[in-house]
Each structure stands twice: as C-alpha cells, then as structure tokens.
Amino acid sequence: MNNVINALTTYFSYPFVWYVLIVGTLISLCASLFGVVLVLKRFSFIGDGLSHIAFGAMAIAAVVGLTDNMLIVLPVTVLAAILLLRVGNNTKIKGDAAIAMVSVGALAIGYLLLSVFSSSANVSGDVCGTLFGSYTILTLTPFEVGGCLLLSVAVVALFVVFYRKIFAVTFDEDFARATGVKASVYNLFIAVIIAVIIVLAMKLVGSLLISALVIFPALSAMRVCKRFKSVVICSAAVAVSCAVVGILVSVVWSTPVGPTVVGIDILAFLGFFVAGKIFSHVG
C-alpha cells in the first residue's frame, strides 16, 4: 500500500497526470449526463455508431496529412448525427438499422483507407490505438486540455439550461409537442451534443469503447435510483469516480487508460446491480 501511495505522490508531481485526470473526468461527466437520456430513449447505440464514423473521419484526416484531425472529425461526426436522426425517422429505414449501416460502413472504409494510403510505418498500432484508446492521452498539451475544458463546460451548461425540455422529450415526445416543445429540435440538439462528446472521448477510450462511458454510469444509477434527476446526479457521480479511479490505476500499473476506465465502470455496475437487488428485497 505504501508503494502505491509513494507512486501516486511521485506521479502527481508531473503535469501530464493532472491533464489526464481533468480531461478524463470532464469527458466522463458529459457522457454520463446525456447517457441517461440515450438509455431512456432506447437509443444507446447512437454513441457506438457515431464513434465508428469518427474513426472513419480520423482515417481520412490521417491520409490527407492533417496535423489537427479535429478539423475533419468534429464536423463529420456532427453531420453524421444529424443524418442518422433524419434517416432514423424514415419509416423504411429504422433508427437501429441506420446506425448499423453507417457505423459498419465507416469502420470498414476507415480501416481500408489507413491500410492503403497511410504513410505510417505502424498502421496496426495506429488502428489499435484509435479503436481502444491511445497512450498519447498521456501527452496532452495545455491547449488540448483547455479546449476540452471549454467544450465540457458548454455541454454541462447546455444540459442544465435545457434540462426541463430534455426531460420532456426523453419521456414523452407526443406530450412534449402538445405542450409546445419542439421535440425534433431538441432531438437534434441531443444528437449534436452526443457527437461532440464522442469526438472528445475518442482519445481517452477509443472508438470501440466510447459506448461504455455513455451507458454504464446511467445503467448503474438506474439500479438504485428511480427519479430522473436522482439518476442523472448519481450517473454523473459514478462516471467521475470511475474515471478518476481508472486513470489512477492506469498510471500506477501502466495499463491502457481507456480499457482500465471501462473496467472500473463495469465493476461499479456490478456493485450497483447487487445493491439494487438488496434494496429491492429490503423494501
């Protein structure tokens, strides 16, 4: 135990550890807030679909040699979120089918582009890092941390400001429309925000693991909480706690950051699942 404490004390003297903690907790917080909405709307896989699209966009950025791939990844992912929402409302192509179509296609095309056109000598390593999270998360610059901070604050602020509208659209769109809420506009708003969160989370956990940040904290909170507000607060607390613990474990034991955070999220879900069963029997 003393060795772990000494290791943490040493690592906390390095700025990069603080950068990872700040970015990781902010991303997890944002993902947990809108994760509750996606789970309740039974649209959880939009995160998975958008992450695959973001992977395809990153492949394009790598092929054309952009040093800042956000110039392509962010607008492409946001546009994909809008298109998925529009196509998902098409009676001929349901939402889940549209997500499956676009996400699998983007994943395949992205890997094909990297394999054929990439100038990197380690294509397999680049792809693996993009899919499962990269060790480059440990080399975040102050500029990247600042950008993540601004976007995260904006996401949380928008969630708080439009909380009542989001609540109404989440539980009953027809009733929301009857009360004058423009449900389609708020659905679009949710999709765009999720796209931004996906892009932020790519470097932390990789495109294949992003859904875990969105889904697990929400599902954990739902095991013990029943009201929407309490689920949101509990989900945020679980997400931030798991991110901090996962990052610290990753730093001390030199494990990949993304999979470690997701592993802690899974353990938390199992704990909440057991707690929910116990409380239900006690009640």
Salt bridges, closest charged atoms under 4 A:
ASP48 OD1 - HIS52 NE2 3.68
GLU144 OE2 - LYS203 NZ 3.29
GLU173 OE2 - LYS41 NZ 2.88
GLU173 OE1 - ARG177 NH2 3.19
ASP174 OD1 - ARG177 NH1 3.64
